Every structure is written in C-alpha cells, then in structure tokens.
Amino acid sequence: MNVLVINAGSSSLKYQLLNPATGALLAKGLCERIGIDGKFTYKPEGKQAIKEADVAMPTHSEAIQAVLNALVDKDNGVIGSMKEIDAVGHRVVHGGEAFASSVVITDEVMKAIEECNPLAPLHNPANIIGIKACQSLMPGVPMVAVFDTAFHQTMPPVAYTYALPYEYYEKDKVRRYGFHGTSHKYVAGRAAEMLGKDIKDLKLISCPLGNGSSVTAIDGGKSVDTSMGFTPLAGVPMGTRSGDLDAGILEYLMGRYNMDIKEMVSILNKKSGVFGVSGVSSDFRDLENAGAEGNKRADLAVDMFNYGVKKLIGSYAAAMGGVDAIIFTAGVGENSASQRLAITSDLEFMGVKMDAEANKVRGEERVISAADSRVKVLLIPTNEELMIALDTAALVK
Ligand code: AMP
C-alpha cells in the first residue's frame, strides 16, 4: 500500500509518497510559489532531486497534477500508474474540539474542518484547498485528515482552560488546543518501542525543539498538558515567536508606540523569540556561532530558550507525578548536543543523568542518558509524514 502525504500551505505544498507497512519513502518534494511563478522540487528516493522553475501552477490543482505526473514519469517516476496511490493523508492544522483523532474525509468532515477555520485562519483554509484539489484529481481515492491538534484532545479541563471569563470558552472556544500533535504522537510511540514497554505504563515528556517548539506531557500514551495554547504562539520562546508573555505588556507597548493589535501580534510572531532577543538570527546555528564570537545577546537568547524548556520539563514531571523518559526531537532537539546537555543539566535531583558521550550524536534514534539514569533521555528523529501515512493506512484498510 502507498500513501501520498500532503501538507498544503497557502502558496506551497509539501508531499511524500510512502509505504506505511515498511516505512519506506518512495519520493518527496515541494511545490512553492503556487499562484506566483511556480517552483517544483521532486526527489525520487536514491536519486538526485529534480528542480524546475516557472512551472505553471496558478492553483493547488496544477501543483498536485505536477506531483502526480512526476510520480508516474517513465524516467524518474516511482510508481507505474496512479492506481498505485491507495490513499491520501492530509495534514490539517486545526481540528478544534471536533476531532480527537484522524478521520476519513467525508462531506460532513469537510464541513467540520471548515468550521475550525476561524481558529487557524492562515492554515486551515489552505489545507482545505489541498484536500479539494486532490479530491478532484483523484476521484475514488480515500482521503484522511490528520490534525495537529487531535493528539492533545485528551488534555483534562484543568490543563486546557484559561483563567478567563468562562463564556469565552463556552461561546468562543477559547482554550488550550496544542499543536505538533503528530510529532508528539510519533515520538511517544517510538519511545515505548525503544524502552520495550507498553506506552500505557509510561510517563513521557516530548520536546520537539526547532523554529517552532513545544513540550508535551504524555501520560499512558495520552497528552495531558502541552506548552502551545490557543495558537502556536504560546510556550517557550521560539525562532521568532515570543512564547508565553505577560499580556499587560501588549497594552503598554501599543500605547507607547501607537501600534494597533495587528502590528503588535506580528511582532510577537515574527520579530520576537531568540531572533528578537539576540538581534542576530532565528537560526540556532547562527546563534551558536555568534555566541562563540562573544555576542552576549546571542548567548542570552539560547540560554533563555534552554531555561524555558527545562522549566517545562520540571513542571510536567510535577503534573504527572513523575517521568520515565524525556524525548528530544526536531531541528534543535535532534542536532544540538550542547542544547540537550544544557536543558538537562542540574536535573539529577529528579533522576536525570546524561551520558555526555552518547549525547554526541545527530539525528539518530538513541538513548543519550547514562545507564544508571532513572529517567531515560531519548533522541528520536521525528517523522510526521510517516505518522500521517500510518494513521491513513489504519483508517482506510
Ligand atoms: P525545525 O524547525 O525543526 O526544522 O528546526 C530548525 C532549527 O533547528 C533551526 O534553528 C536550526 O538552526 C536548528 N538546527 C539544525 N541543526 C542544528 C545544529 N547542529 N545545532 C543547533 N541547531 C540546529
């Protein structure tokens, strides 16, 4: 069985063709500048990537058609015909409270996803466009929606309710939703395999750390708390996002600089985080280099990030009444040995002891805590596309 995984943005579309049974990746790529001047990248597994500029892609339909053409191309294709695509898995950012798991897409499901649009106005409409384009180009092929928020629907009210007038939750759906759910779910499953335990018996804290970062407490395989909130702006400071913040600052700054709320929120999303603090970059490699050259603000930004993650690990261990394993994943989590060490430093009081040698590794599934560490620390490369393909295969079987 082959599953085409689609992650549609407003002007871009990422895709992978995978065999969920074996985990094999057949091909992947990216359509960019849809509606502008169409850039197309296609990489069949084991071969060079093919890049084309000025590909006519006025809409997502032409972009997906280009993907399908590439997949069946007689020279560089990876399947003989479209019949070899058994299902399509779509990443959908927001499922609100309507979706606690992945679902086969029906007309009713489409309606419910559309109803979530106000909660993710930049993302959900683009996801819907991607689904509709696939439906028209691949009639009869089952489609599945996999939501970033679904995994966190198991959070209890004590974790998801904001201390605001309660009617904002009841009438306006303002609550913590959490994101990165596909990634948290994938690494939690892998962690259970690596530890040889039933996930039901594990308390895990998963940390996908990258440009966007979130920390999640996973008790018995279920998300019980997470650092992102109503939007992905909350939690630890990120590449350019502020993370948690005293809301009183907004009124103060908007008054002093005569900003409207749009400008303020744009600053919180695009000019804050480690970029805002360092004034150097949102990229942690640049910050490491700048720090090595003596840039104190770059050091401060990285230290703040690491400190923020460490505090969440402590609070989630408290929330769950313990922790069996901490998982690092995504760009920073998979690659930065120094940040993993900094985040887990001084946590011996709660049973975390790193193995500095084992930690000297990148992007490889591995235990990086010491043999006598009560809490295991795991490096697990994330694979959201495989998780989407697995969910899709399970639902369409
Ligand atoms: P992601 O959003 O998961 O793609 O992660 C992107 C972030 O990971 C960027 O800030 C990168 O600088 C960071 N990253 C990638 N490799 C390294 C590395 N070797 N050391 C530190 N950060 C890294």
Boltz pocket constraint, residues with backbone or C-beta under 6 A from the ligand:
constraints:
  - pocket:
      binder: B
      contacts: [[A, 209], [A, 210], [A, 211], [A, 212], [A, 239], [A, 282], [A, 283], [A, 284], [A, 285], [A, 286], [A, 288], [A, 330], [A, 331], [A, 332], [A, 335], [A, 336], [A, 337]]
      max_distance: 6.0
